[in-house]
Structures are given as C-alpha cells and as structure tokens.
Amino acid sequence: MDIQNINALTQSAKSTRQKSTDDACPSQFQTYLDQFSGKSVQENAPKAQSPGNISNVQPIPFINITTPQQEMAEKVDSVLDLLDTYSQDLKNPNKTLKEIEPALLNMKQAAEKLYNEHQEGNSQELTQFISQLHMTASVEYFKFQRGDYI
C-alpha cells in the first residue's frame, strides 16, 4: 500500500467536507444556537420551528412509597426530636418557662397521637418503646405543670 495514496485520499476527504460545510445552510441546531446566543440568522437560512413551549412542561409528581414500619419509625423519630428540643430548652438559661411551654405541649400531643395510632401488629419491643416514650412525655408535662422547674 502506498502511503502517498493514503495522504492524498485524506486530503481530498478534508477538502470535500470543508466544501460541503461552507456551501450548506446552517443546521437546525446551529440556527437555534445562533438565536439563543444573540447572533443574527442568515437571511437565506430556513426558519426553524420551535419544538414547543418548554414552560408548559408539567412536573412529575413525587410519589413517596413508604412501608408502615418506615412511617412508624419517622413518627417515633419526630417525637424523640421534640423531646430533645424540650431538653435543650430546659438547659438554656435564656429561655423562660413561658417560652418552653408550647414545645412541651407539642411534644405531649405528638407522643399521645403516636401512642393512640400504634397498631398492635408491630413488634413487642416497638410497642414497649412507644409506651415508654408516651409515659416520658406525660411525666414531663405533669412535672412542668406541677412547678418542678420553677
């Protein structure tokens, strides 16, 4: 095989490609690109049609698929977070008892709701834990109302 022959073929292919890009109208993509970049489109270039209004695209709703165990774990976690917040508020010397009371009521109501919604089909350990969590929230509410923190 002759290397000079290969070089000649390569050169002719390059020149053919260059001629075809110089003579042809800009592609549809190039037309869009020019429109959005602020360049003027050539007069003789065909007008490209917009594929549609992008702002009319509707978002796909997110479907949260959770198991009953996951829901129960999230509820328990939220009550524990409320209990932790209440504990931090009691340690904070800048917080008054009047400011802490809404957090305590929220914690007590969340623990009662969790206790009432709890199904007996769950494990005994979880049932016992939720019962203890409800008891802790109730005792804290009682101690707060009795005036133990004054």
N, CA, C and O atoms as a GROMACS GRO file, in nm:
protein
  600
    1MET      N    1   0.084  -0.117   0.000
    1MET     CA    2   0.000   0.000   0.000
    1MET      C    3   0.089   0.124   0.000
    1MET      O    4   0.191   0.129   0.068
    2ASP      N    5   0.049   0.219  -0.074
    2ASP     CA    6   0.130   0.339  -0.093
    2ASP      C    7   0.085   0.447   0.005
    2ASP      O    8  -0.032   0.487   0.005
    3ILE      N    9   0.176   0.495   0.087
    3ILE     CA   10   0.144   0.596   0.187
    3ILE      C   11   0.103   0.726   0.121
    3ILE      O   12   0.017   0.797   0.173
    4GLN      N   13   0.160   0.759   0.012
    4GLN     CA   14   0.126   0.883  -0.057
    4GLN      C   15  -0.018   0.878  -0.106
    4GLN      O   16  -0.088   0.980  -0.108
    5ASN      N   17  -0.062   0.761  -0.144
    5ASN     CA   18  -0.201   0.743  -0.187
    5ASN      C   19  -0.298   0.770  -0.070
    5ASN      O   20  -0.403   0.831  -0.088
    6ILE      N   21  -0.260   0.723   0.047
    6ILE     CA   22  -0.344   0.742   0.167
    6ILE      C   23  -0.350   0.891   0.201
    6ILE      O   24  -0.457   0.942   0.232
    7ASN      N   25  -0.235   0.960   0.195
    7ASN     CA   26  -0.234   1.104   0.225
    7ASN      C   27  -0.320   1.181   0.128
    7ASN      O   28  -0.389   1.276   0.166
    8ALA      N   29  -0.316   1.143   0.001
    8ALA     CA   30  -0.396   1.211  -0.100
    8ALA      C   31  -0.545   1.190  -0.073
    8ALA      O   32  -0.624   1.282  -0.089
    9LEU      N   33  -0.583   1.068  -0.034
    9LEU     CA   34  -0.724   1.040  -0.002
    9LEU      C   35  -0.770   1.120   0.119
    9LEU      O   36  -0.882   1.172   0.122
   10THR      N   37  -0.684   1.131   0.219
   10THR     CA   38  -0.717   1.207   0.340
   10THR      C   39  -0.738   1.354   0.306
   10THR      O   40  -0.832   1.416   0.354
   11GLN      N   41  -0.651   1.409   0.224
   11GLN     CA   42  -0.661   1.550   0.186
   11GLN      C   43  -0.788   1.576   0.106
   11GLN      O   44  -0.853   1.678   0.126
   12SER      N   45  -0.824   1.484   0.016
   12SER     CA   46  -0.945   1.506  -0.064
   12SER      C   47  -1.070   1.495   0.022
   12SER      O   48  -1.168   1.566   0.000
   13ALA      N   49  -1.067   1.406   0.120
   13ALA     CA   50  -1.182   1.393   0.211
   13ALA      C   51  -1.198   1.519   0.293
   13ALA      O   52  -1.311   1.565   0.314
   14LYS      N   53  -1.088   1.576   0.339
   14LYS     CA   54  -1.096   1.700   0.418
   14LYS      C   55  -1.151   1.814   0.334
   14LYS      O   56  -1.236   1.891   0.380
   15SER      N   57  -1.103   1.826   0.213
   15SER     CA   58  -1.149   1.936   0.128
   15SER      C   59  -1.296   1.919   0.091
   15SER      O   60  -1.368   2.018   0.079
   16THR      N   61  -1.342   1.795   0.072
   16THR     CA   62  -1.483   1.769   0.041
   16THR      C   63  -1.571   1.808   0.160
   16THR      O   64  -1.676   1.870   0.143
   17ARG      N   65  -1.529   1.772   0.278
   17ARG     CA   66  -1.604   1.808   0.399
   17ARG      C   67  -1.610   1.958   0.417
   17ARG      O   68  -1.714   2.013   0.454
   18GLN      N   69  -1.500   2.024   0.393
   18GLN     CA   70  -1.494   2.169   0.410
   18GLN      C   71  -1.585   2.238   0.310
   18GLN      O   72  -1.653   2.335   0.344
   19LYS      N   73  -1.588   2.190   0.184
   19LYS     CA   74  -1.675   2.249   0.083
   19LYS      C   75  -1.821   2.230   0.119
   19LYS      O   76  -1.902   2.321   0.103
   20SER      N   77  -1.854   2.111   0.169
   20SER     CA   78  -1.995   2.084   0.199
   20SER      C   79  -2.042   2.168   0.318
   20SER      O   80  -2.158   2.209   0.320
   21THR      N   81  -1.958   2.195   0.414
   21THR     CA   82  -1.999   2.279   0.526
   21THR      C   83  -2.006   2.425   0.488
   21THR      O   84  -2.086   2.500   0.542
   22ASP      N   85  -1.922   2.466   0.394
   22ASP     CA   86  -1.926   2.606   0.351
   22ASP      C   87  -2.049   2.634   0.266
   22ASP      O   88  -2.110   2.740   0.278
   23ASP      N   89  -2.087   2.539   0.180
   23ASP     CA   90  -2.197   2.559   0.086
   23ASP      C   91  -2.333   2.538   0.151
   23ASP      O   92  -2.431   2.602   0.113
   24ALA      N   93  -2.342   2.449   0.248
   24ALA     CA   94  -2.472   2.411   0.303
   24ALA      C   95  -2.526   2.519   0.396
   24ALA      O   96  -2.451   2.600   0.450
   25CYS      N   97  -2.657   2.518   0.412
   25CYS     CA   98  -2.723   2.608   0.507
   25CYS      C   99  -2.691   2.560   0.647
   25CYS      O  100  -2.660   2.442   0.666
   26PRO      N  101  -2.699   2.648   0.744
   26PRO     CA  102  -2.671   2.603   0.880
   26PRO      C  103  -2.776   2.500   0.925
   26PRO      O  104  -2.892   2.506   0.885
   27SER      N  105  -2.731   2.409   1.006
   27SER     CA  106  -2.821   2.306   1.055
   27SER      C  107  -2.924   2.367   1.150
   27SER      O  108  -2.911   2.482   1.194
   28GLN      N  109  -3.025   2.289   1.180
   28GLN     CA  110  -3.131   2.338   1.269
   28GLN      C  111  -3.073   2.369   1.407
   28GLN      O  112  -3.110   2.466   1.472
   29PHE      N  113  -2.980   2.284   1.451
   29PHE     CA  114  -2.916   2.308   1.579
   29PHE      C  115  -2.839   2.439   1.578
   29PHE      O  116  -2.846   2.517   1.673
   30GLN      N  117  -2.765   2.463   1.471
   30GLN     CA  118  -2.688   2.586   1.460
   30GLN      C  119  -2.781   2.707   1.459
   30GLN      O  120  -2.748   2.811   1.516
   31THR      N  121  -2.898   2.694   1.394
   31THR     CA  122  -2.995   2.804   1.390
   31THR      C  123  -3.044   2.835   1.530
   31THR      O  124  -3.049   2.951   1.570
   32TYR      N  125  -3.079   2.731   1.606
   32TYR     CA  126  -3.122   2.752   1.746
   32TYR      C  127  -3.011   2.814   1.828
   32TYR      O  128  -3.034   2.906   1.907
   33LEU      N  129  -2.891   2.764   1.808
   33LEU     CA  130  -2.777   2.815   1.884
   33LEU      C  131  -2.755   2.962   1.854
   33LEU      O  132  -2.730   3.041   1.945
   34ASP      N  133  -2.765   2.999   1.728
   34ASP     CA  134  -2.749   3.139   1.690
   34ASP      C  135  -2.860   3.226   1.748
   34ASP      O  136  -2.835   3.338   1.792
   35GLN      N  137  -2.982   3.174   1.749
   35GLN     CA  138  -3.094   3.251   1.803
   35GLN      C  139  -3.075   3.279   1.951
   35GLN      O  140  -3.098   3.390   1.998
   36PHE      N  141  -3.033   3.178   2.024
   36PHE     CA  142  -3.019   3.194   2.169
   36PHE      C  143  -2.893   3.267   2.209
   36PHE      O  144  -2.886   3.323   2.318
   37SER      N  145  -2.792   3.267   2.123
   37SER     CA  146  -2.670   3.337   2.160
   37SER      C  147  -2.672   3.484   2.115
   37SER      O  148  -2.579   3.559   2.144
   38GLY      N  149  -2.779   3.523   2.045
   38GLY     CA  150  -2.793   3.662   2.006
   38GLY      C  151  -2.738   3.693   1.870
   38GLY      O  152  -2.741   3.809   1.827
   39LYS      N  153  -2.686   3.594   1.798
   39LYS     CA  154  -2.637   3.618   1.663
   39LYS      C  155  -2.755   3.630   1.568
   39LYS      O  156  -2.862   3.574   1.593
   40SER      N  157  -2.734   3.702   1.461
   40SER     CA  158  -2.840   3.712   1.361
   40SER      C  159  -2.834   3.590   1.272
   40SER      O  160  -2.726   3.545   1.235
   41VAL      N  161  -2.949   3.538   1.236
   41VAL     CA  162  -2.958   3.422   1.150
   41VAL      C  163  -2.946   3.470   1.006
   41VAL      O  164  -2.993   3.578   0.972
   42GLN      N  165  -2.884   3.390   0.923
   42GLN     CA  166  -2.867   3.429   0.784
   42GLN      C  167  -3.003   3.446   0.718
   42GLN      O  168  -3.100   3.377   0.752
   43GLU      N  169  -3.009   3.536   0.625
   43GLU     CA  170  -3.134   3.566   0.555
   43GLU      C  171  -3.187   3.446   0.479
   43GLU      O  172  -3.307   3.420   0.477
   44ASN      N  173  -3.096   3.372   0.414
   44ASN     CA  174  -3.141   3.263   0.330
   44ASN      C  175  -3.158   3.132   0.407
   44ASN      O  176  -3.197   3.031   0.348
   45ALA      N  177  -3.130   3.134   0.534
   45ALA     CA  178  -3.144   3.011   0.612
   45ALA      C  179  -3.291   2.983   0.637
   45ALA      O  180  -3.368   3.075   0.662
   46PRO      N  181  -3.330   2.857   0.630
   46PRO     CA  182  -3.471   2.824   0.654
   46PRO      C  183  -3.507   2.853   0.799
   46PRO      O  184  -3.425   2.835   0.889
   47LYS      N  185  -3.628   2.896   0.822
   47LYS     CA  186  -3.674   2.926   0.957
   47LYS      C  187  -3.699   2.796   1.032
   47LYS      O  188  -3.772   2.709   0.985
   48ALA      N  189  -3.639   2.784   1.146
   48ALA     CA  190  -3.657   2.663   1.225
   48ALA      C  191  -3.781   2.679   1.313
   48ALA      O  192  -3.807   2.786   1.367
   49GLN      N  193  -3.853   2.573   1.324
   49GLN     CA  194  -3.974   2.575   1.406
   49GLN      C  195  -3.937   2.533   1.547
   49GLN      O  196  -3.859   2.439   1.567
   50SER      N  197  -3.992   2.602   1.643
   50SER     CA  198  -3.968   2.570   1.782
   50SER      C  199  -4.039   2.439   1.815
   50SER      O  200  -4.154   2.420   1.775
   51PRO      N  201  -3.975   2.349   1.885
   51PRO     CA  202  -4.037   2.221   1.914
   51PRO      C  203  -4.156   2.232   2.011
   51PRO      O  204  -4.229   2.134   2.027
   52GLY      N  205  -4.176   2.343   2.073
   52GLY     CA  206  -4.287   2.359   2.166
   52GLY      C  207  -4.247   2.453   2.277
   52GLY      O  208  -4.131   2.492   2.289
   53ASN      N  209  -4.343   2.489   2.357
   53ASN     CA  210  -4.318   2.580   2.466
   53ASN      C  211  -4.267   2.500   2.586
   53ASN      O  212  -4.341   2.420   2.644
   54ILE      N  213  -4.145   2.522   2.622
   54ILE     CA  214  -4.083   2.445   2.729
   54ILE      C  215  -4.146   2.479   2.864
   54ILE      O  216  -4.149   2.394   2.954
   55SER      N  217  -4.195   2.599   2.880
   55SER     CA  218  -4.253   2.637   3.008
   55SER      C  219  -4.382   2.564   3.038
   55SER      O  220  -4.429   2.567   3.151
   56ASN      N  221  -4.442   2.498   2.939
   56ASN     CA  222  -4.566   2.425   2.962
   56ASN      C  223  -4.543   2.282   3.007
   56ASN      O  224  -4.640   2.207   3.024
   57VAL      N  225  -4.420   2.242   3.028
   57VAL     CA  226  -4.391   2.107   3.072
   57VAL      C  227  -4.435   2.092   3.216
   57VAL      O  228  -4.396   2.171   3.302
   58GLN      N  229  -4.515   1.993   3.242
   58GLN     CA  230  -4.566   1.970   3.376
   58GLN      C  231  -4.468   1.883   3.456
   58GLN      O  232  -4.416   1.785   3.403
   59PRO      N  233  -4.444   1.918   3.580
   59PRO     CA  234  -4.353   1.837   3.660
   59PRO      C  235  -4.418   1.703   3.695
   59PRO      O  236  -4.541   1.693   3.707
   60ILE      N  237  -4.337   1.603   3.712
   60ILE     CA  238  -4.385   1.472   3.751
   60ILE      C  239  -4.400   1.470   3.902
   60ILE      O  240  -4.304   1.501   3.972
   61PRO      N  241  -4.517   1.436   3.953
   61PRO     CA  242  -4.534   1.436   4.098
   61PRO      C  243  -4.452   1.324   4.162
   61PRO      O  244  -4.442   1.213   4.109
   62PHE      N  245  -4.395   1.355   4.276
   62PHE     CA  246  -4.316   1.258   4.350
   62PHE      C  247  -4.408   1.173   4.435
   62PHE      O  248  -4.487   1.225   4.514
   63ILE      N  249  -4.399   1.044   4.419
   63ILE     CA  250  -4.481   0.953   4.498
   63ILE      C  251  -4.391   0.892   4.604
   63ILE      O  252  -4.294   0.822   4.574
   64ASN      N  253  -4.426   0.918   4.726
   64ASN     CA  254  -4.348   0.868   4.837
   64ASN      C  255  -4.406   0.734   4.880
   64ASN      O  256  -4.513   0.728   4.940
   65ILE      N  257  -4.333   0.629   4.851
   65ILE     CA  258  -4.378   0.496   4.887
   65ILE      C  259  -4.304   0.454   5.013
   65ILE      O  260  -4.183   0.432   5.012
   66THR      N  261  -4.378   0.444   5.122
   66THR     CA  262  -4.318   0.404   5.247
   66THR      C  263  -4.395   0.287   5.305
   66THR      O  264  -4.514   0.270   5.280
   67THR      N  265  -4.325   0.209   5.380
   67THR     CA  266  -4.388   0.097   5.447
   67THR      C  267  -4.441   0.145   5.582
   67THR      O  268  -4.398   0.248   5.632
   68PRO      N  269  -4.534   0.070   5.640
   68PRO     CA  270  -4.584   0.110   5.773
   68PRO      C  271  -4.474   0.118   5.877
   68PRO      O  272  -4.480   0.201   5.968
   69GLN      N  273  -4.373   0.033   5.866
   69GLN     CA  274  -4.262   0.038   5.961
   69GLN      C  275  -4.182   0.167   5.946
   69GLN      O  276  -4.138   0.226   6.044
   70GLN      N  277  -4.163   0.210   5.820
   70GLN     CA  278  -4.091   0.335   5.797
   70GLN      C  279  -4.170   0.454   5.852
   70GLN      O  280  -4.114   0.544   5.914
   71GLU      N  281  -4.300   0.454   5.829
   71GLU     CA  282  -4.384   0.562   5.882
   71GLU      C  283  -4.378   0.567   6.033
   71GLU      O  284  -4.365   0.675   6.092
   72MET      N  285  -4.386   0.451   6.097
   72MET     CA  286  -4.379   0.445   6.243
   72MET      C  287  -4.243   0.494   6.292
   72MET      O  288  -4.235   0.567   6.390
   73ALA      N  289  -4.137   0.455   6.223
   73ALA     CA  290  -4.002   0.499   6.263
   73ALA      C  291  -3.988   0.650   6.249
   73ALA      O  292  -3.926   0.714   6.334
   74GLU      N  293  -4.046   0.708   6.144
   74GLU     CA  294  -4.040   0.854   6.126
   74GLU      C  295  -4.118   0.926   6.235
   74GLU      O  296  -4.074   1.029   6.284
   75LYS      N  297  -4.232   0.871   6.272
   75LYS     CA  298  -4.312   0.934   6.379
   75LYS      C  299  -4.240   0.926   6.512
   75LYS      O  300  -4.238   1.023   6.588
   76VAL      N  301  -4.180   0.811   6.541
   76VAL     CA  302  -4.104   0.796   6.666
   76VAL      C  303  -3.987   0.893   6.666
   76VAL      O  304  -3.958   0.957   6.767
   77ASP      N  305  -3.919   0.904   6.552
   77ASP     CA  306  -3.805   0.995   6.541
   77ASP      C  307  -3.847   1.140   6.563
   77ASP      O  308  -3.774   1.216   6.627
   78SER      N  309  -3.963   1.178   6.512
   78SER     CA  310  -4.008   1.317   6.530
   78SER      C  311  -4.040   1.345   6.677
   78SER      O  312  -4.012   1.454   6.727
   79VAL      N  313  -4.100   1.247   6.747
   79VAL     CA  314  -4.130   1.266   6.890
   79VAL      C  315  -4.000   1.274   6.969
   79VAL      O  316  -3.988   1.354   7.062
   80LEU      N  317  -3.902   1.192   6.932
   80LEU     CA  318  -3.772   1.198   7.000
   80LEU      C  319  -3.703   1.332   6.975
   80LEU      O  320  -3.637   1.386   7.065
   81ASP      N  321  -3.716   1.386   6.855
   81ASP     CA  322  -3.661   1.518   6.825
   81ASP      C  323  -3.727   1.625   6.911
   81ASP      O  324  -3.660   1.715   6.962
   82LEU      N  325  -3.858   1.616   6.927
   82LEU     CA  326  -3.930   1.713   7.011
   82LEU      C  327  -3.885   1.702   7.157
   82LEU      O  328  -3.870   1.803   7.226
   83LEU      N  329  -3.864   1.580   7.203
   83LEU     CA  330  -3.817   1.559   7.340
   83LEU      C  331  -3.677   1.617   7.357
   83LEU      O  332  -3.646   1.676   7.461
   84ASP      N  333  -3.592   1.599   7.257
   84ASP     CA  334  -3.457   1.654   7.262
   84ASP      C  335  -3.460   1.807   7.262
   84ASP      O  336  -3.384   1.871   7.335
   85THR      N  337  -3.545   1.865   7.180
   85THR     CA  338  -3.559   2.011   7.176
   85THR      C  339  -3.606   2.064   7.310
   85THR      O  340  -3.554   2.164   7.359
   86TYR      N  341  -3.702   1.996   7.369
   86TYR     CA  342  -3.754   2.036   7.501
   86TYR      C  343  -3.642   2.029   7.606
   86TYR      O  344  -3.630   2.118   7.689
   87SER      N  345  -3.561   1.923   7.600
   87SER     CA  346  -3.450   1.908   7.694
   87SER      C  347  -3.348   2.020   7.678
   87SER      O  348  -3.299   2.075   7.777
   88GLN      N  349  -3.316   2.055   7.553
   88GLN     CA  350  -3.221   2.164   7.528
   88GLN      C  351  -3.277   2.298   7.576
   88GLN      O  352  -3.204   2.382   7.628
   89ASP      N  353  -3.408   2.318   7.557
   89ASP     CA  354  -3.471   2.442   7.603
   89ASP      C  355  -3.466   2.455   7.754
   89ASP      O  356  -3.446   2.565   7.806
   90LEU      N  357  -3.483   2.344   7.826
   90LEU     CA  358  -3.474   2.348   7.973
   90LEU      C  359  -3.334   2.384   8.020
   90LEU      O  360  -3.318   2.449   8.124
   91LYS      N  361  -3.232   2.342   7.946
   91LYS     CA  362  -3.093   2.372   7.983
   91LYS      C  363  -3.053   2.515   7.949
   91LYS      O  364  -2.956   2.567   8.003
   92ASN      N  365  -3.127   2.578   7.859
   92ASN     CA  366  -3.093   2.713   7.813
   92ASN      C  367  -3.139   2.817   7.915
   92ASN      O  368  -3.260   2.830   7.939
   93PRO      N  369  -3.046   2.891   7.977
   93PRO     CA  370  -3.086   2.990   8.078
   93PRO      C  371  -3.157   3.112   8.017
   93PRO      O  372  -3.223   3.186   8.089
   94ASN      N  373  -3.145   3.132   7.887
   94ASN     CA  374  -3.209   3.246   7.823
   94ASN      C  375  -3.356   3.220   7.789
   94ASN      O  376  -3.429   3.314   7.754
   95LYS      N  377  -3.401   3.097   7.800
   95LYS     CA  378  -3.540   3.062   7.771
   95LYS      C  379  -3.621   3.065   7.899
   95LYS      O  380  -3.579   3.012   8.002
   96THR      N  381  -3.737   3.128   7.891
   96THR     CA  382  -3.827   3.128   8.006
   96THR      C  383  -3.920   3.008   7.997
   96THR      O  384  -3.936   2.948   7.890
   97LEU      N  385  -3.982   2.975   8.110
   97LEU     CA  386  -4.075   2.862   8.110
   97LEU      C  387  -4.195   2.890   8.020
   97LEU      O  388  -4.252   2.798   7.961
   98LYS      N  389  -4.232   3.015   8.011
   98LYS     CA  390  -4.344   3.052   7.924
   98LYS      C  391  -4.309   3.026   7.776
   98LYS      O  392  -4.396   2.990   7.698
   99GLU      N  393  -4.184   3.045   7.740
   99GLU     CA  394  -4.139   3.018   7.603
   99GLU      C  395  -4.126   2.869   7.576
   99GLU      O  396  -4.139   2.824   7.462
  100ILE      N  397  -4.099   2.791   7.680
  100ILE     CA  398  -4.079   2.647   7.666
  100ILE      C  399  -4.212   2.573   7.659
  100ILE      O  400  -4.220   2.466   7.597
  101GLU      N  401  -4.316   2.626   7.721
  101GLU     CA  402  -4.444   2.555   7.732
  101GLU      C  403  -4.502   2.510   7.597
  101GLU      O  404  -4.550   2.396   7.590
  102PRO      N  405  -4.502   2.590   7.489
  102PRO     CA  406  -4.557   2.540   7.362
  102PRO      C  407  -4.482   2.418   7.308
  102PRO      O  408  -4.544   2.328   7.250
  103ALA      N  409  -4.351   2.414   7.326
  103ALA     CA  410  -4.274   2.297   7.282
  103ALA      C  411  -4.312   2.174   7.362
  103ALA      O  412  -4.320   2.063   7.308
  104LEU      N  413  -4.336   2.192   7.491
  104LEU     CA  414  -4.378   2.081   7.576
  104LEU      C  415  -4.515   2.029   7.535
  104LEU      O  416  -4.536   1.908   7.527
  105LEU      N  417  -4.609   2.120   7.509
  105LEU     CA  418  -4.742   2.078   7.466
  105LEU      C  419  -4.737   2.005   7.332
  105LEU      O  420  -4.805   1.904   7.313
  106ASN      N  421  -4.656   2.055   7.242
  106ASN     CA  422  -4.640   1.990   7.112
  106ASN      C  423  -4.583   1.849   7.128
  106ASN      O  424  -4.630   1.756   7.062
  107MET      N  425  -4.484   1.834   7.214
  107MET     CA  426  -4.424   1.704   7.240
  107MET      C  427  -4.526   1.608   7.301
  107MET      O  428  -4.535   1.492   7.259
  108LYS      N  429  -4.601   1.655   7.398
  108LYS     CA  430  -4.700   1.570   7.464
  108LYS      C  431  -4.808   1.525   7.367
  108LYS      O  432  -4.847   1.408   7.367
  109GLN      N  433  -4.856   1.617   7.283
  109GLN     CA  434  -4.961   1.582   7.186
  109GLN      C  435  -4.909   1.484   7.082
  109GLN      O  436  -4.980   1.391   7.043
  110ALA      N  437  -4.786   1.503   7.036
  110ALA     CA  438  -4.728   1.412   6.937
  110ALA      C  439  -4.710   1.272   6.996
  110ALA      O  440  -4.734   1.172   6.928
  111ALA      N  441  -4.667   1.263   7.122
  111ALA     CA  442  -4.648   1.133   7.186
  111ALA      C  443  -4.783   1.063   7.207
  111ALA      O  444  -4.794   0.942   7.188
  112GLU      N  445  -4.886   1.139   7.246
  112GLU     CA  446  -5.019   1.080   7.263
  112GLU      C  447  -5.075   1.030   7.130
  112GLU      O  448  -5.134   0.923   7.124
  113LYS      N  449  -5.057   1.108   7.025
  113LYS     CA  450  -5.105   1.069   6.892
  113LYS      C  451  -5.035   0.942   6.846
  113LYS      O  452  -5.099   0.851   6.794
  114LEU      N  453  -4.904   0.935   6.865
  114LEU     CA  454  -4.828   0.817   6.828
  114LEU      C  455  -4.876   0.695   6.907
  114LEU      O  456  -4.892   0.587   6.851
  115TYR      N  457  -4.897   0.713   7.035
  115TYR     CA  458  -4.943   0.603   7.121
  115TYR      C  459  -5.081   0.554   7.079
  115TYR      O  460  -5.106   0.434   7.078
  116ASN      N  461  -5.170   0.648   7.043
  116ASN     CA  462  -5.306   0.610   7.003
  116ASN      C  463  -5.310   0.546   6.864
  116ASN      O  464  -5.395   0.460   6.839
  117GLU      N  465  -5.222   0.587   6.774
  117GLU     CA  466  -5.220   0.534   6.638
  117GLU      C  467  -5.145   0.401   6.628
  117GLU      O  468  -5.158   0.331   6.528
  118HIS      N  469  -5.070   0.369   6.728
  118HIS     CA  470  -4.985   0.250   6.722
  118HIS      C  471  -5.070   0.125   6.708
  118HIS      O  472  -5.162   0.100   6.787
  119GLN      N  473  -5.038   0.046   6.606
  119GLN     CA  474  -5.108  -0.080   6.586
  119GLN      C  475  -5.039  -0.190   6.667
  119GLN      O  476  -4.917  -0.191   6.682
  120GLU      N  477  -5.119  -0.281   6.716
  120GLU     CA  478  -5.065  -0.390   6.798
  120GLU      C  479  -4.990  -0.493   6.714
  120GLU      O  480  -4.925  -0.582   6.771
  121GLY      N  481  -4.997  -0.485   6.581
  121GLY     CA  482  -4.932  -0.581   6.494
  121GLY      C  483  -4.781  -0.566   6.491
  121GLY      O  484  -4.711  -0.653   6.439
  122ASN      N  485  -4.730  -0.459   6.547
  122ASN     CA  486  -4.585  -0.436   6.546
  122ASN      C  487  -4.517  -0.521   6.654
  122ASN      O  488  -4.584  -0.585   6.735
  123SER      N  489  -4.388  -0.519   6.654
  123SER     CA  490  -4.313  -0.600   6.750
  123SER      C  491  -4.337  -0.552   6.893
  123SER      O  492  -4.374  -0.437   6.917
  124GLN      N  493  -4.315  -0.642   6.985
  124GLN     CA  494  -4.336  -0.610   7.126
  124GLN      C  495  -4.237  -0.504   7.174
  124GLN      O  496  -4.270  -0.421   7.258
  125GLU      N  497  -4.115  -0.508   7.120
  125GLU     CA  498  -4.014  -0.409   7.159
  125GLU      C  499  -4.057  -0.269   7.119
  125GLU      O  500  -4.041  -0.174   7.195
  126LEU      N  501  -4.112  -0.257   6.996
  126LEU     CA  502  -4.158  -0.126   6.949
  126LEU      C  503  -4.276  -0.077   7.031
  126LEU      O  504  -4.284   0.041   7.066
  127THR      N  505  -4.367  -0.168   7.062
  127THR     CA  506  -4.484  -0.133   7.146
  127THR      C  507  -4.438  -0.082   7.281
  127THR      O  508  -4.489   0.018   7.332
  128GLN      N  509  -4.342  -0.150   7.339
  128GLN     CA  510  -4.290  -0.111   7.470
  128GLN      C  511  -4.218   0.024   7.461
  128GLN      O  512  -4.233   0.108   7.550
  129PHE      N  513  -4.142   0.045   7.355
  129PHE     CA  514  -4.069   0.171   7.338
  129PHE      C  515  -4.166   0.288   7.324
  129PHE      O  516  -4.147   0.392   7.385
  130ILE      N  517  -4.269   0.270   7.242
  130ILE     CA  518  -4.368   0.378   7.222
  130ILE      C  519  -4.443   0.406   7.352
  130ILE      O  520  -4.473   0.521   7.382
  131SER      N  521  -4.472   0.302   7.427
  131SER     CA  522  -4.538   0.320   7.556
  131SER      C  523  -4.450   0.399   7.652
  131SER      O  524  -4.498   0.488   7.723
  132GLN      N  525  -4.321   0.367   7.656
  132GLN     CA  526  -4.229   0.439   7.743
  132GLN      C  527  -4.211   0.584   7.698
  132GLN      O  528  -4.199   0.675   7.780
  133LEU      N  529  -4.210   0.605   7.567
  133LEU     CA  530  -4.199   0.741   7.513
  133LEU      C  531  -4.320   0.825   7.552
  133LEU      O  532  -4.308   0.941   7.589
  134HIS      N  533  -4.439   0.764   7.543
  134HIS     CA  534  -4.562   0.833   7.583
  134HIS      C  535  -4.559   0.864   7.732
  134HIS      O  536  -4.597   0.973   7.774
  135MET      N  537  -4.513   0.768   7.811
  135MET     CA  538  -4.505   0.788   7.956
  135MET      C  539  -4.407   0.900   7.991
  135MET      O  540  -4.437   0.982   8.077
  136THR      N  541  -4.293   0.904   7.924
  136THR     CA  542  -4.193   1.009   7.950
  136THR      C  543  -4.250   1.148   7.918
  136THR      O  544  -4.231   1.241   7.996
  137ALA      N  545  -4.318   1.160   7.806
  137ALA     CA  546  -4.377   1.288   7.769
  137ALA      C  547  -4.485   1.329   7.870
  137ALA      O  548  -4.496   1.446   7.906
  138SER      N  549  -4.564   1.233   7.914
  138SER     CA  550  -4.670   1.264   8.011
  138SER      C  551  -4.613   1.306   8.146
  138SER      O  552  -4.664   1.399   8.210
  139VAL      N  553  -4.507   1.238   8.190
  139VAL     CA  554  -4.444   1.272   8.317
  139VAL      C  555  -4.382   1.411   8.309
  139VAL      O  556  -4.394   1.490   8.403
  140GLU      N  557  -4.315   1.442   8.199
  140GLU     CA  558  -4.255   1.575   8.182
  140GLU      C  559  -4.364   1.684   8.184
  140GLU      O  560  -4.345   1.789   8.244
  141TYR      N  561  -4.474   1.658   8.120
  141TYR     CA  562  -4.584   1.755   8.119
  141TYR      C  563  -4.636   1.775   8.262
  141TYR      O  564  -4.661   1.888   8.305
  142PHE      N  565  -4.654   1.664   8.334
  142PHE     CA  566  -4.704   1.673   8.471
  142PHE      C  567  -4.605   1.750   8.560
  142PHE      O  568  -4.647   1.835   8.638
  143LYS      N  569  -4.476   1.721   8.549
  143LYS     CA  570  -4.375   1.789   8.630
  143LYS      C  571  -4.371   1.940   8.597
  143LYS      O  572  -4.354   2.024   8.685
  144PHE      N  573  -4.387   1.971   8.470
  144PHE     CA  574  -4.385   2.111   8.427
  144PHE      C  575  -4.505   2.185   8.484
  144PHE      O  576  -4.492   2.296   8.534
  145GLN      N  577  -4.623   2.123   8.478
  145GLN     CA  578  -4.746   2.186   8.528
  145GLN      C  579  -4.744   2.196   8.682
  145GLN      O  580  -4.800   2.289   8.739
  146ARG      N  581  -4.681   2.100   8.745
  146ARG     CA  582  -4.675   2.100   8.892
  146ARG      C  583  -4.581   2.208   8.943
  146ARG      O  584  -4.593   2.252   9.058
  147GLY      N  585  -4.487   2.252   8.860
  147GLY     CA  586  -4.396   2.359   8.900
  147GLY      C  587  -4.261   2.312   8.945
  147GLY      O  588  -4.192   2.382   9.019
  148ASP      N  589  -4.221   2.193   8.902
  148ASP     CA  590  -4.091   2.141   8.943
  148ASP      C  591  -3.974   2.220   8.888
  148ASP      O  592  -3.865   2.214   8.943
  149TYR      N  593  -3.995   2.295   8.780
  149TYR     CA  594  -3.883   2.367   8.716
  149TYR      C  595  -3.880   2.516   8.752
  149TYR      O  596  -3.806   2.592   8.690
  150ILE      N  597  -3.959   2.556   8.848
  150ILE     CA  598  -3.959   2.699   8.889
  150ILE      C  599  -3.844   2.727   8.980
  150ILE      O  600  -3.827   2.840   9.025
   0.00000   0.00000   0.00000
